[in-house]
Amino acid sequence: MRSTIVTLVILIFSSLAHGQDLESLRCRNGASDKYSSASVTEALRMAESGGWWSFAETNIANLGDGFSVAVLKTTGRSELLNPSFVRGYLVLAKAAFSRPEITMCTEDRKPDVTIFLSDYIRDHLTDAQLVDQIDSVKRFIMDRAKDERLDESLKPAH
């Protein structure tokens, strides 16, 4: 009985350690698809057409700023300024920062690339309504990122 319990405890701890290894593998610079480019491309297609599903929302929320990195890697310059693309991008950019606590890679909790890309799009648009939407989403993202930094500062030091 005792050996069964010891074996079970060892298995539980080894699986937890394995989970941490998977997270660090995903966040390393050499990860094969750190930014889930295929998922981002598919989610953008759905968002552009007005569709949405919760699985995509969770995947995008896991990415944080990595979402915008994937957008830059997979989207052409002319498409970035297409109004339907911009609307879809804004929905997903907001989702990417809606729950920073589940963003896998700590560095992707800071919206540096997302703010840069949003500013680029904003500077090249003439549609006042889209510009207002960009400003609104940027405020939301910056507030969420600020909240995350506050949450981090409240955690006890190790």
PyMOL commands that set and color helices and strands:
alter all, ss='L'
color gray80, all
select helices_A, chain A and resi 2-27+37-48+54-61+66-74+77-80+83-96+100-102+106-109+112-123+128-154
alter helices_A, ss='H'
color red, helices_A
deselect
rebuild
show_as cartoon
